[in-house]
Amino acid sequence: MKKTARKGPKSTAPTTGALLPLLHAIVRRDLREFVVDAGMTALADVLEQERAAACGPRYAHQPERHAFRAGHATGELVLGGRRVQAKRPRARTVDGEEVTLPSWRAFSSEDPLHERALEQALVGVSTRRYARSLEDVPAGVRTRGVSRSAVSRRFVSATEQQMAKWLGRDLSEIDLVVLMVDGVYVDDHVILAALGIDAEGKKHVLGVREGATENSTACTALLGDLRERGMRTDQTTLAVLDGSKALAKSVREVFGGRAQIQRCQAHKARNVLDQLPEDLRPSVREALRQAYGSGDAVRAKRLLGNLARRLRDDHPSAAASLDEGLDETLTVMRLRLPRALERTLCTTNAVENLIGSVRGLGRRVKRWRDGRMIVRWTVAAVVDAATRFRRVRGATEGGMLKLVLALRGYDATNSALEPKVNQA
């Protein structure tokens, strides 16, 4: 006899796999509420203990009482990037003055909110979406301080404090060996940034300066400010710059004869190639690469000179661009440093990476109000970028020591050439 199976209606009950995300969400919410509730209860106990320490045990007779209990008042504490309402135990001295409990003072501070607003902005959270980025609080807890205007005020306050502190730092403890300066246009303003490398190969953001253009006045003002804050200019320093004549002029004015200027090879190649037709650029690019990668300054200068002569008749502008400041593009090569360190110091890539952080953060701003706002955002970007700095390549292979010895050799030569001053 043939057996047939009767199919019943499909079950509509959710499977265990479908329930897991829902269960996880419930457990996560309940655990967070439990932790928050437990924390608030523990804080209330601590506050009550502090009030007991100030007022003595409840209902105890104390002839020499210094303070007494004064009930509770509604106050606000900082929790998860916002302010929440909580009951504050009160106490008054016998003279009627309010007693501030230490734990309440610590947990009601504005500083954590300022830091949270700054951190959220650095990771890309807009002021309008600030509230959505925070963890939920238990139902029934009244909150405040998550509106766009409140978050914006805290960000402005945090960056103002950061700017005042950071732009006034003492630089005398930095054993400066290499100085890199570059600029970036933000709206109608130019922001100049100075990056330093010490004798151990560690990078330091030295300062920033706002100006209308990248001229020698703004550059000299930046370097002068760094010198007033302790940057050493009495010893030979390697200055790695782009093709700007204003930067080179300012460095020479501030450092005098104690500046070895290295013109960025990447900028030089880009300036030459931009003045050539498309079909000629690959061959010229390869010739530049071979010259700058030769590792020998004499050979590189010969190759670049040959290239300039080939270009002079048909492309005089490109040839003139190549000839201009050619010797200064080979300064680092003459020092015969390890190849990794040489490649790092022959371009301004290190400071341009820093400038890239400024551009990345600035793209989130819809409207720049004034130059001070630009400086605040720039300082916030470079300080954040400095937390991810690493040593320059080649520093751990004896390259920085060799660079320092070479620069100190220039110091000895300059000292021998300086006129002697007779002392009576």
Summary of the structure (lengths in Angstrom):
residues: 424
radius of gyration: 32.2
end to end distance: 132.2
largest distance: 132.2
contacts: 1195
relative contact order: 0.09
helix: 52%
strand: 16%
